């Protein structure tokens, strides 16, 4: 299986585009170091094939233990 990875880190994104939800084959997403703000970005719930998600330094979630937001399945 080919790994499908998208790196949007360091882009000064204040939110994630709704069109991101159409990338249903995406396995890994890095949106670290973007000022996304509090709360989990709802558009990510449509990414059902997502196995890795990096939300480090986005303010999008408080995962505890040092503020990391890396999720790996």
URLIN-V164153 format. One record per residue. N is the residue number from 0. RES is the residue in three letters. PSI is psi in whole degrees, -180 to 180 (NA if undefined). NEAR is the number of other C-alpha atoms within 12 Angstrom. Layout:
n=N res=RES psi=PSI near=NEAR
n=N res=RES psi=PSI near=NEAR
This chain:
n=0 res=UNK psi=130 near=6
n=1 res=UNK psi=138 near=8
n=2 res=UNK psi=131 near=14
n=3 res=UNK psi=111 near=19
n=4 res=UNK psi=137 near=21
n=5 res=UNK psi=126 near=20
n=6 res=UNK psi=109 near=20
n=7 res=UNK psi=18 near=27
n=8 res=UNK psi=153 near=23
n=9 res=UNK psi=42 near=18
n=10 res=UNK psi=8 near=17
n=11 res=UNK psi=34 near=17
n=12 res=UNK psi=131 near=20
n=13 res=UNK psi=-4 near=21
n=14 res=UNK psi=168 near=27
n=15 res=UNK psi=138 near=28
n=16 res=UNK psi=144 near=17
n=17 res=UNK psi=-32 near=15
n=18 res=UNK psi=-18 near=14
n=19 res=UNK psi=-28 near=24
n=20 res=UNK psi=-16 near=21
n=21 res=UNK psi=-9 near=16
n=22 res=UNK psi=61 near=23
n=23 res=UNK psi=-15 near=21
n=24 res=UNK psi=0 near=21
n=25 res=UNK psi=130 near=26
n=26 res=UNK psi=-31 near=26
n=27 res=UNK psi=138 near=29
n=28 res=UNK psi=130 near=33
n=29 res=UNK psi=113 near=31
n=30 res=UNK psi=23 near=36
n=31 res=UNK psi=155 near=33
n=32 res=UNK psi=40 near=25
n=33 res=UNK psi=137 near=25
n=34 res=UNK psi=68 near=25
n=35 res=UNK psi=-27 near=28
n=36 res=UNK psi=-180 near=22
n=37 res=UNK psi=155 near=18
n=38 res=UNK psi=157 near=18
n=39 res=UNK psi=126 near=20
n=40 res=UNK psi=117 near=26
n=41 res=UNK psi=-30 near=19
n=42 res=UNK psi=-24 near=19
n=43 res=UNK psi=-19 near=33
n=44 res=UNK psi=-20 near=17
n=45 res=UNK psi=-12 near=18
n=46 res=UNK psi=76 near=25
n=47 res=UNK psi=-16 near=19
n=48 res=UNK psi=1 near=22
n=49 res=UNK psi=124 near=27
n=50 res=UNK psi=-27 near=22
n=51 res=UNK psi=135 near=25
n=52 res=UNK psi=125 near=34
n=53 res=UNK psi=112 near=33
n=54 res=UNK psi=20 near=37
n=55 res=UNK psi=136 near=29
n=56 res=UNK psi=40 near=27
n=57 res=UNK psi=-21 near=35
n=58 res=UNK psi=4 near=27
n=59 res=UNK psi=-28 near=31
n=60 res=UNK psi=151 near=26
n=61 res=UNK psi=101 near=19
n=62 res=UNK psi=-1 near=20
n=63 res=UNK psi=170 near=11
n=64 res=UNK psi=40 near=8
n=65 res=UNK psi=5 near=11
n=66 res=UNK psi=11 near=17
n=67 res=UNK psi=149 near=21
n=68 res=UNK psi=35 near=27
n=69 res=UNK psi=125 near=26
n=70 res=UNK psi=129 near=20
n=71 res=UNK psi=131 near=15
n=72 res=UNK psi=NA near=11
